[in-house]
Amino acid sequence: LQPSTISGMLDGFTHVHEIDIDHSIYFIETLKKELGMSKDEMFEYGVDAGCGIGRTTSTLLKYCKNMDLNEPVLKHLRIAMTNNPGCCDMIHSTLQQFRPCYGRYDFVWIQWALQYLSDCEFVDLLIRIAKSFSTYRMGRSPVVCIKDNVDPHHDEVDTTDGSIIREEKTFMDIFRKANYKCILRMEQTFLPI
């Protein structure tokens, strides 16, 4: 189990944190333009799914009027809430068990948390999220933002821990199976190794 620190969440690669946050800001700003949102307009209610200690949550809170936290490791979840007192609810569950509240969210952020889900579990998660959107009444479509590692050639499974780094085609197949449309794709650049 990782320590409940930025270093623990990033597996010791703390130098990645600021670059990652800057790119997430750029992505969300670009997404808002794509959705026709004004610069000052915010999403109504978001959830940081698989939030860890809430490392990116403070950034997400700048774009959402309300934010919930979802995390399977209770000590991480409690620290995330402490680190982000502006958040509303803590949801202690795995992504496989996550059941979004109907009509609540118009913004879902999932970052570096899908590698332990099988493709079927990933599709099921997206379908549950989409069903929770069905009662949302904002005028614009709710969004799911997925930020994850992508292998340029093929799916790569780590035989030690069973995690998977998917290729882009696999992500697109999963989105298609869940009846999602990709409206913005962006590669994070300048990420040091």
Secondary structure as the mmCIF struct_conf table of DSSP 4:
data_model
#
loop_
_struct_conf.conf_type_id
_struct_conf.id
_struct_conf.beg_label_comp_id
_struct_conf.beg_label_asym_id
_struct_conf.beg_label_seq_id
_struct_conf.end_label_comp_id
_struct_conf.end_label_asym_id
_struct_conf.end_label_seq_id
BEND BEND1 SER A 4 THR A 5
HELX_RH_AL_P HELX_RH_AL_P1 ILE A 6 MET A 9
TURN_TY1_P TURN_TY1_P1 LEU A 10 GLY A 12
HELX_RH_3T_P HELX_RH_3T_P1 THR A 14 VAL A 16
HELX_RH_AL_P HELX_RH_AL_P2 HIS A 17 GLU A 34
TURN_TY1_P TURN_TY1_P2 LEU A 35 GLY A 36
TURN_TY1_P TURN_TY1_P3 LYS A 39 ASP A 40
STRN STRN1 PHE A 43 ALA A 49
TURN_TY1_P TURN_TY1_P4 GLY A 50 GLY A 50
TURN_TY1_P TURN_TY1_P5 GLY A 52 THR A 56
HELX_RH_AL_P HELX_RH_AL_P3 THR A 57 LEU A 60
TURN_TY1_P TURN_TY1_P6 LEU A 61 TYR A 63
STRN STRN2 CYS A 64 GLU A 71
BEND BEND2 PRO A 72 VAL A 73
HELX_RH_AL_P HELX_RH_AL_P4 LEU A 74 ASN A 83
TURN_TY1_P TURN_TY1_P7 PRO A 85 GLY A 86
STRN STRN3 MET A 90 HIS A 92
TURN_TY1_P TURN_TY1_P8 LEU A 95 GLN A 97
HELX_LH_PP_P HELX_LH_PP_P1 PRO A 100 CYS A 101
TURN_TY1_P TURN_TY1_P9 TYR A 102 ARG A 104
BEND BEND3 ASP A 106 ASP A 106
STRN STRN4 PHE A 107 GLN A 111
BEND BEND4 TRP A 112 TRP A 112
TURN_TY1_P TURN_TY1_P10 GLN A 115 TYR A 116
BEND BEND5 LEU A 117 LEU A 117
HELX_RH_AL_P HELX_RH_AL_P5 ASP A 119 PHE A 133
TURN_TY1_P TURN_TY1_P11 SER A 134 THR A 135
BEND BEND6 MET A 138 ARG A 140
STRN STRN5 VAL A 143 LYS A 147
STRN STRN6 VAL A 150 ASP A 151
BEND BEND7 PRO A 152 HIS A 154
STRN STRN7 GLU A 156 VAL A 157
TURN_TY1_P TURN_TY1_P12 THR A 159 ASP A 161
STRN STRN8 ILE A 164 GLU A 167
HELX_RH_AL_P HELX_RH_AL_P6 GLU A 168 LYS A 177
TURN_TY1_P TURN_TY1_P13 ALA A 178 ASN A 179
BEND BEND8 PHE A 190 PHE A 190
#
